[in-house]
Amino acid sequence: MKKTLTTIVCVAAALLLFSQSVSAIPAFARKYGFNCNMCHVAFPKLNDFGQRFRDNGYQIPGQAGLEKTVFETAVPIALRTTTGYSLYKNGKGTMAGFHIYGLDLLAAGVLHKNISFLFVYTPRIDEPAADFHGPGSGDNPAQLAAIESANLVFSNLIKDKLNLRIGRFEPSFQLLSSKRLTYILQPFEIYNFIGGLNGFDYSANQLGIEASGRFKGGLKYGLGYVNGNGANPDNNSYKDFYGVLSKTIGPGEGQSSGQRIGVFGYFGWQPTDFSDSSVSPVGDANGEKNRNFYRLGGSLSLNWKTFNLQAMAFRGVDDKDFNDIDPTQDYEFWGGIAQLDWAGLADNRLVASLMYNWVRPPAGAEPQQLNAFSALVRYYLGSWSAVNIALHAEYSHRTIGVVNQTKDNLFTLLLDFDF
Amino acid sequence: MNNRTWWRILPVCLALAGLGALRLSAEDKAPPITQVNCQQLGPQRLGPLPPVVIPPSNPQSSAKIHLGKMLYFDPRLSSDRTISCATCHDPAMGWSDAGPTSKGIRGQMGGRRAPPVSNAAFSPLQFWDGRSPSLEDQAKGPIQNPVEMGNTHEAMIRTVADIPGYVKLFKDVFGVGPITVQQVADAIAAFERTVVTTDSRFDRYMRGDHQTLTKLEKQGLEIFNGKGHCTACHWGPYFSDGRFHNLGVPPKDPKNPDQGRYAVTKNPEDMGAFKTPTVRDAALRPPYLHDGSEKTLESLIEFYDRGGGKDPNLDPLMVPLGLSRTEKAALVAFIRALTSLNPEVAAVKPIPAGKLPK
C-alpha cells in the first residue's frame, strides 16, 4: 500500500511539475474573423505578426486607434484546456491515466486607443491522486487557482518605442516564452529550477511595471521593476529589476522569420529571514536579511523556411546565504534549452519538435543535475476562425542526478482545445 | 537618501513619466483616414458584398446611370478626344488596363497603375493615395490631369454642351440649366456604383454552396485568412481596409520616388504608402501593385512571401510568410475564385463612337 501511495504521489507531483499554463487567445481571432495562423505559427507559438500584435498592445501593428474596442465587439473571453492520457514511468513503477492537464480562462482586448488589457485565470483542478490524504483533502491539485495575468498595457506612449505594462504580466526577459510553449507537459527546466534556499521562480509572471519598445532596425528592449516573488503580495520591500535587449537581423521578429539574438539580466533580492517580519494591511511582508541574486543569459532564434531553432541559456548566482550546501560560497548554477521546431502541411497543420533541456547546479548539488530530451508531434484538426483542436503527442526522457541517477519517461497523448 | 528610499520612489517616477507620455500621445495628430466612420473600424469578416450605399447628394436613376455610362466611354472628354475613362478602366481588363502603368493623351505614361473601377463604390477614399473622398470627386480628377485626359473642366463642359444628344440627356437627368462639372461627375459616379461584382464562386461558397470551391481554393481561403496574413489588410466583403501601407516596392526612380499617401497628408509615416486595392477580380487585371511591377499573381505572392521589399518606412504588417509551394498555389487558386460571374458587369462593352450621343 505504501508503495502504491508513494507512486501516486510521484506521478501527481510529476504532472504538477510538468504541467504549465499556456496562452493562445481566440478572442482576438473572433474579433477579427482571422484564423489562428494569423498570429500563431501554430497555436500557441506566436509568429512574427502575432509578436508584433502582442507588442503593440493587442492592436494590429500600425493600426492603433483604427479598430474596434471591447465595447464594440463580442465579449472577449477565451478558453483553453488540455485533456488526454499520460503514461509515466520511473524507477519505482509505471503509472497511467486520463487527465485534465490545464484550463485557462482568458479575456483580453482594446479598451481605448493604445490602452488594452489581458486577464488570465487558471482555476484549481483537483487531482484524484491526492485522495490518498482522504477525499477532498485538496492536496496536490493538477493546477492551482491563480490570476496568472492581469495587466493593463499602455502602448505607443512614444510610438513603438515606449509601451508600459502594469499589473501581473509575462516579463519580457523570457525571450523564449514559457506561456506559449508548444510542449504541454515538458517545461523549460531551467526556468523552473529552484536550487538552494532562493525561492525565485524564473518562469513566474511578475507583478510590477515594465517598459518596452522597438526601434527601426530590429532592436527591442524591455525594462522591468517588479515584486520578484511572482506573487501577490510581495515578501520584502526591495523590488527587483531586469533588462532585456534583442536584435533581429533581417525582416520579421525572429519568431518565424529573421534571426534574433538577445541578452537579458535580472537582479533581485529575496528575504532569508521572516522571524521578525510584519505584514501590511494589503499583505506585504518585510522579510528580513534580504540577499541579492542575479540571472544573466542570452538567447537566439534562427529561422530557415519553416524550421525554427531556439536556444537560450543563463547563469544564476545567488548570495551565499541561499546556499544550503556550502554557505561560504555563492550558489551558482546554469542551464539552458535548445529547441528545434518544424511546421508542415498546408497552413502549418503539422508541427514537430525536438527539445533538449539541461540544468547544471553547483558542486555538491549534483543530485539536481538534469538532462531532458523531448519530442512532440501536433496535428491541428482545422484551420478555423477562433477555435482549434490539436491532437498532441509528447514524449520526454529525463535523467536526474549524477551518481545515483534517476530516469523517468513521460508519454502523453492529448487534445489541446482552444476556443 | 538611502538605497531603499530610492527604490520606493522609482515606481512613482515611472508612473509620472507614463502619465506624461500619455498626455503627449493624446496630442497626436488625428489618424489620416477621417472619412471612415467608427462602424467600419477594424477588420471585417470576409463575405459577400452588401448593397452599395448611395449618397443622398447623388441619388441613382436609370437616366443618370445611362448618362454616366455614355460619359464614361466617351473619349471626347479628353483634350485630344482619344482618352475616355474606359481607356484606363477597361471592363475587359477587370476595369483597369494592361499596364503596367496607364497611358494618357499623346502616349504619356502615368506613374501608377489604373485602380479598378469595379466595386470602387465600396472604397472610402479614391486614388492610390486616397486624395479623393468620393467617386464624384474622383471623376473630376483625370479630366484635367495633364498626363491622363489633359483637358480643362471648362473645355470639357464646352465640348459636352455642344453635343445636342448630351444636352438632352443632362436635361432629362438634372433639369434645365447649364451643364456643370459636378453633373458630369455625379453621372459618372452613378454609373460606377452599378459596377459591382457580387457573384464570385467565393460569394456562392459564403452563401452556403460549399461544393463550389475546390479543395485547393478552400485551402487558399484558409491561408488568405491565416498564415498568408492577407486579411490583415484585405479584409471584409470589399477585400480591402481602404487604408495605406508601404510594401517596400522599389521605386522606379530612386531619386524621385513616388511619395504615395505622404503627398496628401504630409505625414512622414505615410511616405511610400498606397491604398490597399480590392482583391476581387484581381485575376482579371495583372500586373499588380501600384506601379504594376509584379506581372503575375504568382510573382505577387512571391513578393509578399519575402515580406515585401526594403524600405525604411516598411509597414509593420509586412513580414515574411514562409509559404510552401502548395500554399502559394492555393492562394492563387483562391484569388482566381474571387473572379466575378456577374453577367451584368461582364457584359458591359465599350460603347462605339457611333452610339455615343451626337
Interface residues (C-beta under 8 A of the other chain):
Chain A: K31 Y32 G33 F34 N35 C36 N37 M38 N47 D48 F49 R52 N56 I60 P61 G62 Q63 G65 L66 E67 K68 E72 N114 F154 N156 L157 I158 L162 L164 G208 I209 A211 K216 Y225 S237 Y238 K239 P251 G252 E253 S256 S257 G258 N303 K305 T306 A343 G344 A346 D347 N348 S383 S385
Chain B: R4 W7 R8 L10 P11 L14 A15 G18 A21 L22 L24 S25 P31 I33 V36 C38 L41 G42 P43 Q44 R45 L46 Q219 E222 I223 N225 G226 K227 H229 T231 A232 W235 R243 H245 R306 G307 G308 P312 D315 P316 L317 M318 V319 P320 L321 G322 S324 T326 E327 A330
